[in-house]
């Protein structure tokens, strides 16, 4: 029996977590800056980055969904990246101690090219959204939620790293990332005047 991605009556939602197979230069740079220039970054033990796609609509079973994602360049490049599909009631590919920071470009989350490709391939309309997830693991004894909050919002040269409130929104979660996550209500955590 193939595992469904959500209940049969509602539109199905799935996430595709995409990461580079090699060292991610954006992660290496962000980790260096965080540790050397930001107070909260000194407690950072590990940093990872994912591109997150959320697909919502009449999705096929898991095997067919994975096959479609793996053969389309609209989602990722299998020659240099890996993709982990997450369905309903499945954990995100995060360690229990990691804090996840979702960063969404304001007005740019929808991936219409991927939606058109899907429609062409299946005859079905789905919604595809994309964001970036920064996964932060802090050293023991550090308040991970507070550290992640301090590192998230770019406020100047000495604070923040991941989210520019002029153009992006963000949300934070533990390893228990909600599904859906990108399509949930906007949260900016405040704006600069």
C-alpha positions in Angstrom: 0.0 0.0 0.0 1.4 3.4 -1.0 1.4 6.1 1.7 -0.8 9.1 0.9 0.6 12.6 1.5 -2.6 13.9 3.2 -6.3 13.1 3.7 -8.3 12.2 0.6 -10.9 14.9 1.0 -8.7 18.0 1.3 -6.0 19.2 -1.1 -2.8 17.4 -0.3 0.2 19.3 0.8 3.8 18.1 0.6 7.2 19.7 1.2 10.4 19.2 -0.8 13.5 20.0 1.2 16.5 20.7 -1.2 20.1 21.1 -0.1 23.5 21.1 -1.9 25.4 17.9 -1.9 28.7 19.8 -1.5 29.7 22.5 1.0 27.2 25.3 0.7 29.1 28.6 0.2 26.2 30.7 1.6 26.3 28.6 4.8 30.0 28.8 5.2 29.9 32.6 4.7 26.9 33.1 7.1 28.5 30.9 9.8 31.8 32.8 9.6 30.0 36.2 9.8 27.7 35.0 12.6 30.6 33.7 14.8 32.9 36.6 14.2 30.6 39.6 14.1 27.4 38.8 16.0 27.1 38.2 19.7 24.4 35.5 19.2 26.5 33.8 16.6 29.2 32.9 19.1 26.9 30.2 20.5 26.2 28.8 17.1 27.4 25.2 16.8 26.1 24.3 13.3 24.2 26.0 10.5 22.5 24.4 7.5 20.4 25.9 4.6 17.6 24.3 2.7 15.4 25.5 -0.2 11.9 24.6 0.7 9.1 23.9 -1.8 5.5 23.5 -0.7 3.2 21.8 -3.2 -0.5 22.0 -2.5 -3.3 20.5 -4.6 -4.3 17.1 -6.2 -0.9 15.5 -5.6 -0.1 11.9 -6.6 1.0 9.2 -4.3 4.5 9.5 -2.8 6.3 7.4 -5.4 4.9 9.4 -8.3 5.5 12.7 -6.5 9.1 11.9 -5.9 9.6 10.7 -9.4 8.2 13.9 -10.8 10.3 16.1 -8.5 13.4 14.2 -9.4 13.0 14.6 -13.1 12.1 18.3 -13.2 14.6 21.1 -13.2 11.9 23.4 -11.9 12.5 22.2 -8.4 16.2 21.2 -8.1 19.2 19.8 -9.9 19.8 16.2 -8.9 23.4 16.4 -10.2 24.3 18.8 -7.4 21.5 18.8 -4.9 19.5 16.3 -2.9 15.7 16.4 -2.3 13.8 15.0 0.7 10.0 14.8 0.3 7.9 15.3 3.5 4.3 14.4 3.6 1.7 14.7 6.3 2.6 13.3 9.7 6.2 13.0 8.8 9.0 14.9 10.5 11.0 17.6 8.8 14.7 16.6 8.0 15.9 18.5 11.1 17.6 17.4 14.3 15.6 17.8 17.5 17.9 20.5 18.8 17.8 22.6 15.7 15.8 25.8 15.3 14.4 26.5 11.9 14.1 30.0 10.4 11.9 30.2 7.3 12.6 33.3 5.1 10.2 34.1 2.4 10.7 36.8 -0.3 7.7 39.1 0.0 5.6 38.6 -3.1 8.0 36.1 -4.5 7.0 32.8 -2.9 4.9 31.5 -5.8 6.8 29.5 -8.4 4.6 29.9 -11.5 7.1 28.2 -13.8 6.9 25.0 -11.6 3.1 25.3 -11.5 3.0 25.5 -15.4 5.3 22.5 -15.7 3.2 20.5 -13.3 0.0 21.4 -15.3 1.7 20.4 -18.5 2.9 17.1 -17.1 -0.3 16.1 -15.2 -3.2 18.2 -16.4 -3.7 19.2 -12.7 -3.3 22.6 -11.2 -1.3 22.9 -8.0 0.2 25.7 -6.0 4.0 25.7 -5.6 5.7 28.1 -3.1 9.4 28.4 -2.3 11.3 29.8 0.6 14.7 29.3 2.4 15.1 27.5 5.7 18.1 28.2 7.9 18.6 25.4 10.4 20.5 26.5 13.5 22.0 24.3 16.2 23.4 26.1 19.3 26.0 25.0 21.8 24.6 23.4 25.1 23.4 26.0 27.5 22.4 28.5 24.9 18.7 29.6 24.6 18.2 28.4 21.0 14.9 30.3 20.4 16.4 33.6 21.6 19.6 33.0 19.7 17.8 32.2 16.5 15.6 35.3 16.9 18.6 37.5 17.4 20.3 36.1 14.3 17.3 36.3 12.1 16.4 40.0 11.6 18.9 42.2 9.9 18.9 45.4 11.8 22.4 46.7 11.2 26.1 45.7 11.0 26.0 44.1 14.4 22.7 42.2 14.5 20.8 39.8 12.3 21.7 37.9 9.2 18.9 36.0 7.5 15.9 38.2 7.0 15.8 41.8 5.5 12.5 43.1 6.7 12.4 45.5 3.7 11.8 42.6 1.3 11.3 39.4 3.3 9.1 37.8 6.0 10.1 35.1 8.4 8.9 32.5 10.8 10.7 30.4 13.4 10.1 26.8 14.5 11.7 24.0 16.4 12.3 20.7 14.6 8.5 20.3 14.5 8.0 22.4 11.4 4.3 22.8 10.4 2.9 21.5 7.2 2.0 23.8 5.4 4.5 26.4 6.6 5.1 28.9 3.8 1.5 29.4 3.0 0.6 30.3 6.6 -0.1 33.9 7.6 2.6 36.5 7.2 4.9 37.2 10.2 7.6 39.8 10.0 8.3 40.4 13.7 8.1 44.1 13.2 9.4 46.5 10.6 11.9 49.3 10.6 10.5 52.7 10.1 
